[in-house]
């Protein structure tokens, strides 16, 4: 079983350290800031063996130069985006092996938030970067709503027990939107209570599970009647496809 450490950075980012169960080796995911990562590695006496990057945004990559300089480790990231000191450009691949005793890594092409965004499945854990958030999804930077919809659909095919390690602590804000979209969704109401309890203890609301996201995340529920009705009321027109519902939800959330 992997040991996964959350390294808070900036206001609401999480940098994830993926530790082998049998030694001190770790993979660093999306290091936007080197300092908290170095502190965590030092405190836990961990040995970094690689950096994985989901996309090019500064709060996911700006720590790379200092970490590479200090530890001389490779950088794996999206082939279609500009990532500092990238050594291993990646596109979708079923099997990627890094480090001793780290499980096989599957790379998914998940554009939408950005045009070349990728995500990682490691064991029973999903690292979606800014594609999927707790009860939400990423904004559109230079990708499209249709791309983001189809990227999220990829996630929905993973096992329900898959743990979801998003890159930002947005869950409480996203749940306020989710309950607006689906005011009769009991699962959302329960998640609001549980998330509030967790955050009052200053703990991460993550990981969630894919099953929880499918039950409470409106962006994964575009075929549900209440979601469709709410999106149509917001848009003032009939929406004929799940992609249209999703696009409307994304626009609505941007203004929420």
N, C-alpha and C positions, 0 to 999 in steps of 0.2 A: 504494500500500500504506500502510495506516495505521501510524502510530507510536503504540504503546500503552505508557504508563509506569505502573508499579506504585508507589503511594505507601503504604508500610506505616503503619498507625496502631493505637493501642491495643496489645493483646497479639497479635492475630492477624488484624486487618482489612486488607483492601486497598481503597484508593480508586484508581479507574482514571482516568487522563487519556488521552483519545482525541485524538490530534493529526492534523490534516490533513497529507498528505504534501507539500503545496506551500507551506505557510506555518506561522506559529507559533500558529495558532488551536487551541484545545482545548476539548473538552467534559469536564466533571467528573462522574464517576458515584459517587453515594452518599458524599458527604463528611461522615462522622461527626465529623471534627475539622478545623478550618480551618487550624491552624498548619502541619502538614506539607505541606498543599496549597499554601499561600502560599509556603513555603520552596522547594518544587519548581518552582512557576511562576516564581519570581524567579530561581532558579539557572539554569533553562533558557531564561529570557526568553520565556515562553509567554504567550499572550493568551487568557484564558478567555472563551468566548462563551455558555455555558449550563451549567446543572446538570441532570443527569438523576437521578431518584430511583426506586428499585425498590419501596420500602416504608417504613413510618413508624418503624421501630425507631430508638432514639436513636443507636446507633452508625453509622447511615446518614444521619442528617439534622442532627445537632447543630451541624455546621460551617456550615450554610447561612446563618444570619443574618450572621455575620462576613464570609463570602465575598460575599454580596449587597451588604453595606454597602461593602465595599472596591472591588468591580468593577462593581456595578450591572448584573447579568446576570439573565436570566429563569430560572425554576425549572420544570422539567417533571417531573410525577410522577403517581402513581395518583389517579384521580378519586375513588375510594372510600375513601381514607385521609387522615388529617390530616397534612399536610406543611407545615413552616414556610415562609411567604412563597411558597406555590405560585402561579404565574402561568398555567400551562398544564396543566389537569387532563387526564389521558390514560386512555383505555381502548384495547382492541386496535385497531390501525390498521396498514395495510400500508405506508404511506408518510408519513414525517415527515422534513422537511428542516431542518437547523440548521447554520448556519455555512457559510462558503465552502469548497467542495471536501471537505466531510465527506459520505461516502456516505449514501444513503437509509437511514433507520432504520425498522425494523419493530418495533412494540410488540405484545407478547403479553400477554394476561391469564393470569397464572399463580398463582392463589390456592392456599392451603394452609398455607404458613408463616404468612402473615397473610391475612386475608380478601380484601384488595384488591391483593395483590402483583402487580406487572407485571415483565416482563423485556424486554430490548432485543436485537435482532439488527442488527448494523452490519457490512455487508459479509459477510465470512466469520467473524465473531466473535459469540459469544453472551455477554451479560452477564446472568446469571440471578439476581443478588442472592443471597438466602438460600434460593432454591428448590432449586438443585442445587449440591453441593459436589464436590470431587475425591473420588470413590469413596463419596459419601454424598448426603444431602439435608437440608433444614432441618427443625428441630423444628416441631411444631404449636403456634402461638401462639393465634390466634383463627380459624384455618381448620380444615379437616377433612382426614383422611387420604385420603378419596376425591377431594377437590379436588386435593390434592398429587399423588396418583397420576396424575390426568388431565393436570395441568400438566407433569409429567415426560414423559408420553407425547407431548405436543406437541414437546418437544425431540428425542425419538427419531426424528421425521420429518425433521429437518434433515440436511444432508449430513454424512457421517462425518468429513470433514476440518474441520468447523466447530471453531474454537478456542473453548474455554470458559474465561471469565474470572470465576471465582467470587469472592465477596466475603470469604472467610475462608481462612486457612491451616489446614485441618483434614485434609489428605490422609493424613498418616501415621496419625493416630488412626482415621480411617475405614477405612483399609486393614486395620488389625488386626481390625476387625469383619468386613470383607468376607471375609478368609481364614478366619474362624471359620464364616461362613455357607457358603462354598465352599472347603473345604480342598484340593480337587483341581484348582482353577482355576490353571493354569500362568501365565496372563496376570496374575493378581493377584500371584503370587509374583515375577514379573519386575518388576511395577510397584513392589512393596515395595522391591526392591533399588535400582531407579532413583531412586525418591523419596528414599530414605535418602542416596544419593550426592549428589543435588541439595541436600538440606537441610543436609548436612554442610558444604557450601560457602556456607551462609547465603543461598541463592537461593530464590526462590519456586518451589513445585512446580507453579505455574500459568503459562501456560494449559495445560490438558489438551486433548484433542480429544474430540468426541462419540463417535468410534469407540472410543477408549480407555475412555470411560465405559460404553459399551454392553458392552464386554468384561469390565469389572472392577467395576462399581458394582452391588451387589445390588439396589438400589432401581429400577434399570432392567432387571432380569433376573428379574422375578417369574414368568415363564413357564418358566424353566429348572428342570429336574428336581431338581438338587441344592439349589437355592434353596428350592423348594417343600418338599422333604423336611426340610431344616433348620428351616424356619419351622413345619412341622407338629410336629416334635419339640419345639421350644420351646413351642408353644401347647398341645400334648397333644391336639390334635383335627385332624380332616380339614379342609383348607381347599379350598373349591370354586372360588374365582375368584382372578384375579391381584390384585384389590383387597384381598381378604382376606389374601393373602400379604403384600402391601405393608403393610397395617395392622399385621400381626403383626411384620414386620421393624422398623417404626418404633417399636413398643412395646419390642421387644427391644433396639434400639439405645439407647433412652432409659435402659435399665437396665444397659447394657453397661459 
